[in-house]
Amino acid sequence: RLPGTGGDFFTDDDGSRFEDGINRLAAAGFARGCGNGRYCPGLTVRRGWLATALATALQLPAAETDYFRDDSDSPHEDNINRIAAARITTGCGDGRYCPDGRVKRDVAAVFLRRAFD
């Protein structure tokens, strides 16, 4: 579990319902901003990157199974399989993970924080 923090790491997430999760991740060294003291919560990240961030932060072991049919060209395939093996994701439907799909950065931060709860 990521401990709470009194730190306010970014200037552009004030009042966001995701601010606590973003600050907890920053305090733990898992979240970096986008520059100039900002987090850019409305920008998006790709689902493949999110899988890599989760697998790395959680230090998930390698998976023996290839869970999705649409990630074989992705540099994140190994980590996508790791989070699937850990039952963190079931993909985006129809046997796919959609590694190039996008998730807002603030929502991604909450996924990461919840992974530690």
N, C-alpha and C positions, 0 to 999 in steps of 0.2 A: 504494500500500500504506500502510495506517495504521501508524505506528510504535507500538511497545510503549510502555507508560507505567508509571512506578513509583507513579502516583497511584491512590488508592482513593477514588473519587468518591461512592460510596453505601454506606450502612450495611447495607442489607438484601439484598445480593447475595453476601455473604461465603460462600465455599464452593461457590457455584454454578459449574457447568461453563461458564457463559456469562459469568462475571465479567470475564475478560480482554477479551472483545469489547465488553462494556458500557463498561468503563473506557477502551478505545481510542477508542470513539465519543465519550465525554464529553470526553476530552482534545482531540479534534479539533473539538469544538463541535457535534457532530451528535446528541448524546443529552442530554436534560434529564431530571431526575428528576420525581417526582410530588409533591415537597414534603418539607420537614423532613429533607433529606439522604438521602431514600430514592429508589429507582428503581422500586419496585413491579413486580418481574419477573414475578409471576404474573398481573397484570392483562392484559387483552387490548387490542389495537388492531385497527382494521378494515383489511382488505386494501387498500382504497382509499387510506387514509392511508399505508400502507407503500409503495405505488406512488409516491405523491407524495414521500415522504421519499427513496426511492431515486433517482427522476428528478432531484430537486433536488440531492442530495448528489453525484451523478455528472455533473450538468450535461448531461443527455442532450438531444440535439436533438429537435425536433418530429418526429412520425411522420406519414407520408402515408396510412397504412392504419388503418382501424378494425378492430381484431383481435377484439373480443368483442361478443356480441349483448346482453349484460345490463348494460352500463355507460353507456348513453346518458343516463340521468338522474343520473349521478354527477358531482359537481364534480371528481372525480379522473380522469375519462375521458381527458383529454389525457396525463396522466402514466402511466396504465395502458398506453396505446398506446406511449408512449416506452419503457417497460421491456420491453414485448413486442417492439418493433422491435430492442432491444438484446439480445434473447434471454435476458433475465433471468427471464422467466416464460412459461409456456405456459397459464396460467390454472388453473381448478379442474376443467376437463373439459367436454366437450360444447359447445365454443365459448363458454364463459362464463369470466368472471374472478371472479365472486362478490365484488364490491367491499364488501359489507356483512358478509362473512364475517370471522371473528375469528382473530387470531394472538396468542399470548402475547408480551408485551413483551420477554422475554429472548430468545425465538426470533427476533423481529423484529430485535433488536440484532445477532444473529449473521448474519442475511441482509445487513444493512447492512455489517457489517465484511467479510464475504466478498466483497461487491461491489468492495471496494478491493484484494483480493488478486489 
